[in-house]
Amino acid sequence: MATMEKARRRTTASSLCAICNQNKAALKRPKTAQQICRECFYSVFEDEIHNVITENNLFKSGERVAIGASGGKDSTVLAYVLSKLNHVHNYGVEFFLLSIDEGISGYRDDSLETVKRNEIQYGLPLKIVSYKDLYGWTMDEIVKAIGLKNNCTFCGVFRRQALDRGASLLKVDKLVTGHNADDIAETVLLNILRGDIARLGRCTYITTGIYSPNAYRGFAREFIKDLERIRPRAILDIIKSGENFRIATSTKMPEQGTCERCGYISSQEWCKACVLLDGLNRGLPKLGIGRTKTINGGGGSGGVKPGTKSRLSNVGMKESRTRSRQYSGSVDF
């Protein structure tokens, strides 16, 4: 009986929160291996975010900051936490919600309704910009033109630039986006597998969908989840390894400039968004994807001279093919 009573007491003690030692533990944090209650988790989570903000001087009083809001859990948590911390700690920052409408029927419509509710709940002004308004195409229309295989390229490139354009329309000083540890670990692995040294060097910096059944990221996600089942800290260890990478000084890195056509950020003469958009408008949606080919076109709208290589094909090749060759180099651990 005495042995059973001791075992019962140990079980009861181990099920209590390791922080407050009063409430029942609700989860085990992979980061610390602590079993903690819901209330303590909220508290330490918000405290850690506040510490990151203050230690890295992320915001200054009077700044206008846009929060990338998709309606998903990551961006919703980000909007909630920043709104709360701004009020509690008096950052003096004016936050806005910025959402991108890709034009995916039955998918983005629902998530935008979530963002609209967040606008009311958190009292943050909302700006929605759409692919249709910015590029003249919706993702549904792009998929009809390109198919399911390469559509992720269009969606990712257009969304990143749409956020930049939306931020410009709001005249904000900074744009913040929400990512969980899985996202960052996947990005580290993808850049290692691709040999993309330029992106590997910045993918862990603190500053810087429905149409993806064959996305390369999905394989990285599955691999990471397998690792996590074996070792819960695996995700955080991958992120830490990404932070510890040192790029060799001999490695040639891309130089940030502006696109000659649209004026937004690009390391090439034409940004990837303009290359892809021009291909769509020419009726050649694969123009900016893959290897350069000689395009035999007529003299009509959007055609190029027979037997010649279009200038856009060469630009597209720079973006898609030479990145791993031009920016590859040594990585020290």
C-alpha positions as CSV (number, residue, x, y, z in Angstrom):
1,M,0.0,0.0,0.0
2,A,2.8,2.4,0.9
3,T,4.5,1.7,-2.5
4,M,1.3,2.4,-4.3
5,E,0.7,5.6,-2.4
6,K,4.2,6.9,-3.2
7,A,3.7,6.1,-6.9
8,R,0.3,7.9,-6.9
9,R,2.0,11.0,-5.3
10,R,4.8,10.9,-7.9
11,T,2.2,10.7,-10.7
12,T,0.2,13.6,-9.2
13,A,3.3,15.7,-8.8
14,S,4.6,15.0,-12.3
15,S,1.2,16.0,-13.8
16,L,1.4,19.5,-12.2
17,C,2.7,22.5,-14.1
18,A,6.4,22.8,-13.7
19,I,6.2,26.6,-13.4
20,C,3.2,27.4,-11.1
21,N,3.1,23.9,-9.5
22,Q,-0.6,24.4,-9.1
23,N,-2.5,23.7,-12.3
24,K,-2.6,20.5,-14.2
25,A,0.0,20.3,-17.0
26,A,-1.6,20.6,-20.4
27,L,1.4,20.2,-22.7
28,K,5.1,19.5,-22.9
29,R,7.3,22.1,-24.5
30,P,9.9,20.6,-26.9
31,K,12.1,23.6,-26.3
32,T,12.5,23.0,-22.5
33,A,10.9,19.6,-22.0
34,Q,8.8,21.2,-19.3
35,Q,5.3,20.1,-18.7
36,I,3.3,23.3,-18.1
37,C,-0.3,24.4,-17.9
38,R,-2.2,26.4,-20.5
39,E,-2.1,29.7,-18.5
40,C,1.7,29.5,-17.9
41,F,2.3,28.6,-21.6
42,Y,0.5,31.7,-22.7
43,S,2.5,33.8,-20.2
44,V,6.0,32.4,-21.2
45,F,5.1,32.5,-24.9
46,E,4.2,36.2,-24.8
47,D,7.2,37.0,-22.5
48,E,9.5,35.4,-25.0
49,I,8.1,37.3,-27.9
50,H,8.4,40.6,-26.0
51,N,12.0,39.8,-25.1
52,V,12.8,39.1,-28.8
53,I,11.2,42.4,-29.8
54,T,13.1,44.4,-27.2
55,E,16.5,42.6,-27.5
56,N,16.5,43.0,-31.3
57,N,15.0,46.5,-31.3
58,L,12.4,45.4,-33.9
59,F,10.1,48.3,-33.4
60,K,10.4,52.0,-32.7
61,S,7.8,54.3,-31.3
62,G,5.8,56.0,-34.0
63,E,6.5,53.4,-36.7
64,R,3.8,52.0,-38.9
65,V,4.0,48.2,-39.2
66,A,2.0,45.8,-41.4
67,I,1.2,42.3,-40.3
68,G,0.9,39.8,-43.1
69,A,-2.5,38.2,-42.3
70,S,-3.7,35.1,-44.2
71,G,-6.4,34.0,-41.7
72,G,-4.3,31.0,-40.7
73,K,-3.3,30.2,-37.2
74,D,0.3,31.6,-37.5
75,S,-0.7,35.0,-38.7
76,T,-3.7,35.1,-36.4
77,V,-1.6,34.4,-33.3
78,L,1.0,37.0,-34.5
79,A,-1.7,39.7,-34.9
80,Y,-3.2,38.9,-31.5
81,V,0.2,38.8,-29.7
82,L,1.5,42.0,-31.3
83,S,-1.7,43.9,-30.6
84,K,-1.7,42.8,-27.0
85,L,2.0,43.5,-26.4
86,N,1.7,46.8,-28.0
87,H,-1.0,47.7,-25.6
88,V,0.6,46.2,-22.5
89,H,4.2,47.4,-23.1
90,N,3.3,50.6,-24.9
91,Y,5.5,50.1,-28.0
92,G,3.8,53.1,-29.6
93,V,3.5,51.2,-32.9
94,E,0.6,51.6,-35.3
95,F,-0.2,48.1,-36.6
96,F,-2.2,47.2,-39.8
97,L,-3.4,43.9,-41.1
98,L,-2.4,43.2,-44.7
99,S,-4.0,40.3,-46.6
100,I,-3.4,38.9,-50.1
101,D,-6.4,37.6,-52.1
102,E,-4.8,35.1,-54.5
103,G,-8.2,34.4,-56.1
104,I,-8.6,30.7,-55.1
105,S,-12.3,29.9,-55.0
106,G,-13.5,28.1,-51.9
107,Y,-10.2,28.6,-50.1
108,R,-9.1,32.2,-49.7
109,D,-12.7,33.4,-49.4
110,D,-13.1,31.7,-46.0
111,S,-9.8,32.7,-44.6
112,L,-10.4,36.3,-45.6
113,E,-13.5,36.2,-43.5
114,T,-11.3,35.2,-40.5
115,V,-9.1,38.2,-41.2
116,K,-12.1,40.5,-41.3
117,R,-13.1,39.2,-37.9
118,N,-9.6,39.8,-36.6
119,E,-9.9,43.3,-37.8
120,I,-12.8,43.8,-35.5
121,Q,-11.5,41.8,-32.6
122,Y,-8.1,43.4,-32.4
123,G,-9.1,46.8,-33.6
124,L,-6.5,46.8,-36.4
125,P,-7.1,48.5,-39.8
126,L,-7.2,45.9,-42.7
127,K,-6.0,46.3,-46.3
128,I,-6.7,43.5,-48.9
129,V,-4.8,43.5,-52.2
130,S,-5.6,40.9,-54.9
131,Y,-3.7,39.2,-57.6
132,K,-6.4,40.3,-60.0
133,D,-5.9,43.9,-59.2
134,L,-2.1,43.7,-59.2
135,Y,-1.4,41.3,-62.0
136,G,-4.7,40.9,-63.9
137,W,-4.8,37.2,-63.1
138,T,-6.3,35.1,-60.3
139,M,-4.6,31.8,-59.2
140,D,-7.6,29.9,-60.5
141,E,-6.9,31.4,-64.0
142,I,-3.2,30.8,-63.7
143,V,-3.8,27.1,-62.8
144,K,-5.9,26.8,-65.9
145,A,-3.1,28.1,-68.0
146,I,-0.1,26.4,-66.3
147,G,-1.6,23.3,-64.7
148,L,-0.9,21.9,-61.2
149,K,2.8,21.1,-61.6
150,N,4.4,24.5,-61.6
151,N,1.7,26.7,-60.1
152,C,3.5,27.0,-56.8
153,T,6.2,29.1,-58.4
154,F,3.6,31.6,-59.6
155,C,1.7,31.7,-56.3
156,G,4.8,32.1,-54.1
157,V,6.5,34.7,-56.2
158,F,3.4,36.8,-56.7
159,R,2.5,36.6,-53.0
160,R,5.9,37.8,-51.8
161,Q,5.7,40.8,-54.2
162,A,2.1,41.4,-53.4
163,L,3.0,41.8,-49.7
164,D,5.7,44.4,-50.8
165,R,3.2,46.3,-52.9
166,G,0.6,46.2,-50.2
167,A,3.1,47.5,-47.6
168,S,3.9,50.3,-50.1
169,L,0.3,51.2,-50.4
170,L,-0.1,51.4,-46.6
171,K,3.1,53.5,-46.4
172,V,4.4,51.3,-43.6
173,D,8.0,51.2,-42.2
174,K,8.1,47.4,-41.7
175,L,6.3,44.2,-42.6
176,V,6.1,41.3,-40.3
177,T,4.9,37.7,-41.1
178,G,4.2,34.8,-38.8
179,H,6.0,31.5,-39.1
180,N,6.2,28.5,-36.8
181,A,9.3,26.4,-36.0
182,D,8.3,23.8,-38.6
183,D,8.2,26.4,-41.4
184,I,11.7,27.6,-40.6
185,A,13.2,24.1,-40.2
186,E,11.7,23.1,-43.6
187,T,13.2,26.2,-45.2
188,V,16.6,25.4,-43.7
189,L,16.5,21.9,-45.1
190,L,15.2,23.0,-48.5
191,N,18.0,25.5,-48.9
192,I,20.5,22.8,-48.0
193,L,19.1,20.3,-50.4
194,R,19.0,22.9,-53.2
195,G,22.5,24.2,-52.4
196,D,21.0,27.7,-52.2
197,I,23.7,29.3,-50.1
198,A,22.3,32.8,-50.6
199,R,19.0,31.9,-49.0
200,L,20.5,29.6,-46.5
201,G,22.5,32.5,-45.1
202,R,19.4,34.6,-44.4
203,C,16.5,32.1,-43.9
204,T,16.8,32.1,-40.1
205,Y,17.3,35.9,-39.8
206,I,14.7,37.5,-37.7
207,T,14.4,40.3,-40.2
208,T,14.7,40.1,-43.7
209,G,-2.0,26.1,-50.3
210,I,-4.6,24.4,-52.1
211,Y,-2.6,24.4,-55.3
212,S,0.5,22.6,-54.0
213,P,0.0,18.8,-54.1
214,N,3.5,18.3,-55.5
215,A,5.3,21.0,-53.7
216,Y,8.9,20.1,-52.8
217,R,8.3,21.6,-49.4
218,G,5.8,18.8,-48.6
219,F,8.6,16.2,-48.7
220,A,10.7,18.3,-46.3
221,R,7.7,18.7,-44.0
222,E,7.1,14.9,-43.9
223,F,10.8,14.2,-43.2
224,I,10.8,16.8,-40.3
225,K,7.7,15.3,-38.7
226,D,9.4,11.9,-38.8
227,L,12.4,13.3,-37.0
228,E,10.2,15.0,-34.5
229,R,8.5,11.8,-33.6
230,I,11.9,10.3,-32.8
231,R,13.3,13.4,-31.1
232,P,11.0,16.3,-30.2
233,R,13.8,18.8,-30.2
234,A,14.8,18.0,-33.8
235,I,13.0,20.9,-35.3
236,L,14.6,23.4,-33.0
237,D,18.0,21.8,-33.5
238,I,17.7,22.2,-37.3
239,I,16.8,25.9,-36.9
240,K,19.8,26.3,-34.6
241,S,22.1,24.7,-37.1
242,G,20.8,27.1,-39.7
243,E,21.6,30.0,-37.4
244,N,25.2,28.7,-36.9
245,F,26.0,28.4,-40.6
246,R,28.9,30.6,-41.7
247,I,29.1,31.5,-45.3
248,A,32.7,31.4,-46.7
249,T,33.9,34.9,-47.7
250,S,34.8,33.6,-51.2
251,T,31.1,32.8,-51.9
252,K,29.6,35.3,-54.3
253,M,26.3,36.5,-53.0
254,P,23.4,38.2,-54.9
255,E,23.2,42.0,-54.8
256,Q,19.8,43.4,-54.1
257,G,18.6,45.9,-56.7
258,T,15.4,47.0,-58.3
259,C,13.5,45.5,-61.2
260,E,13.8,47.6,-64.4
261,R,10.1,47.0,-65.2
262,C,8.1,47.3,-61.9
263,G,10.7,49.0,-59.6
264,Y,10.4,46.4,-56.8
265,I,13.2,44.4,-55.2
266,S,15.1,42.1,-57.6
267,S,18.7,40.7,-57.9
268,Q,18.2,40.6,-61.7
269,E,17.3,43.1,-64.4
270,W,13.7,41.9,-64.3
271,C,12.2,40.4,-61.1
272,K,10.8,36.9,-61.2
273,A,7.2,38.3,-60.9
274,C,7.6,40.3,-64.1
275,V,9.2,37.4,-65.9
276,L,6.3,35.1,-65.0
277,L,3.6,37.7,-65.6
278,D,5.0,38.6,-69.1
279,G,5.0,34.9,-69.9
280,L,1.3,34.6,-68.9
281,N,0.4,37.7,-70.9
282,R,2.2,36.4,-74.0
283,G,0.4,33.1,-73.8
284,L,3.7,31.4,-72.8
285,P,3.1,30.6,-69.1
286,K,6.2,28.4,-68.8
287,L,8.5,31.2,-70.1
288,G,10.1,31.9,-66.7
289,I,10.2,28.3,-65.5
290,G,13.0,25.8,-66.2
291,R,15.5,25.8,-69.0
292,T,15.7,28.4,-71.8
293,K,14.4,27.3,-75.1
294,T,14.3,28.8,-78.5
295,I,10.8,30.1,-78.9
296,N,9.3,30.0,-82.4
297,G,6.5,32.6,-82.5
298,G,4.6,34.4,-85.1
299,G,4.6,38.1,-85.6
300,G,1.3,38.6,-83.7
301,S,0.6,39.8,-80.2
302,G,3.2,38.6,-77.8
303,G,5.2,36.7,-80.4
304,V,9.0,36.7,-80.9
305,K,11.0,36.3,-84.0
306,P,11.3,32.7,-85.2
307,G,14.6,31.0,-84.3
308,T,15.5,33.6,-81.6
309,K,15.8,33.4,-77.9
310,S,13.6,35.9,-76.1
311,R,15.2,38.4,-73.7
312,L,12.8,37.2,-71.1
313,S,13.8,33.6,-71.5
314,N,17.4,34.7,-70.6
315,V,16.2,36.6,-67.6
316,G,14.1,33.7,-66.5
317,M,17.0,31.4,-66.9
318,K,19.1,33.6,-64.6
319,E,16.5,33.4,-61.9
320,S,15.7,29.8,-62.1
321,R,18.9,28.0,-63.2
322,T,22.0,29.9,-62.3
323,R,21.1,30.6,-58.7
324,S,22.6,27.4,-57.4
325,R,25.6,27.7,-59.7
326,Q,26.3,31.4,-59.2
327,Y,25.6,31.6,-55.5
328,S,26.9,28.2,-54.4
329,G,29.8,28.1,-52.1
330,S,31.2,26.7,-48.9
331,V,29.3,26.5,-45.7
332,D,31.2,26.1,-42.4
333,F,29.5,24.5,-39.4
